[in-house]
């Protein structure tokens, strides 16, 4: 970088002055006044500088974005891939472009002292931002590399990065204020320390929101478009906007809820982004089976159930396993509880699993279970734990409804009953029967 600056400094005053003088003399031939010639010469020099910067920008972007990217992708190491992920090469090319512009543009407007001073200040501020973005991208790269190591795998690396980022933002902000005011950064620190108590009191919410927005952005905990849920504040919908002081969320009933930004740090919330990124939405619902309807199935019932195409392979496999076991153990099959036998609840569970496996709306690469939960006063819960192939609400509800519609209708073929509390008609029927007796 020092070599580049030295080359630019050797070019700036002498070469640029010669170009300016040549343009001035050439335009002067047309008989214009010195003021008009001066303006036209500056415009011509500005046009020349823009072309030069465009060429430099193309070269740097080609070198850093294209050639460097191709070279890094061919290597076997992982750390250089982190540089690409955090766009270090992009920020480096921008920094070089700002450095070149900082050497060229002030010379073009040397005849306009006021504008030249403003432009010089602007370029210095732009340079500060370029340095900050480059350093920040390098820090994120270091964080990603540390995350992949065993030593820092379970350490809060993000917290360390946030501290450094806050410090960098403070330093850059202090230098920008110093450039705009013309005062020393140390005098800014002294005045800031004297007014810190009043600033903390007046701008408490703004400071909390500012810190929270930095941490939310650094942790990537919430993005615009994420579906979040915070029952405490009545939030259940998509994030529309994240500001310094508040976050706007549109609930599913189309109402808009506004919450302070710092509540995303002080309170817990649920973010459904992981579910949406996975491509599947979880089904976790149970069918309560009446326990008194659970029993062993007879040979005739097994033969009848074999006619169910999805269940036939499972029954044939289980028949062989059970027959081999009972023969090996010399089981007395006159007593049903001896040995191993098939039950109607087991066959229904196997059928529900096979049906889910063949259902095009169920995600086959994610967890897929049909399991029994602990029995309760409402019967034996047979829970379906699986994920739909899409995350859209309408698709999820349709898939889940179709699945349970089929299982509710199919359960009678297994001579099982679904538990339900007595309705008024049931009680009335019992009363009528008892009255007739």
Secondary structure, DSSP 8 states (H G I E B T S, - for coil): -HHHHHHHHHHHHHHHHHHHHHHHHHHHTTT--HHHHHHHHHHHHHHHHHHHHHHHHHHHHIIIIIIHHHHHHHSS-SHHHHHHHTTHHHHHHHHHHHHHHHHHHHHHTTT-HHHHHHHHHHHHHHHHHHHHHHHHHHHHHHHHHHHTSSSSTTS-HHHHHHHHHHHHHHHHHHHHHHHHH---HHHHHHHHHHHHHHHHHHTHHHHHHHHHHHHHHHHT---TT-EEEEGGGTEEEEEEEE-SSEEEEEETTS-EEEEETTHHHHS--EETHHHHHHT--EEEEEEEE-GGG--B--HHHHHHHTTSHHHHHHHHHHHHHHHHHHHHHT--TTSTTSS---BHHHHHHHHHHHHHHH-TTB-SSS--EEEE---BTTBEEEEEEEEBS---HHHHHHHHHHHHHHHHHHGGGGT--B-----HHHHHHHHHHHHH-
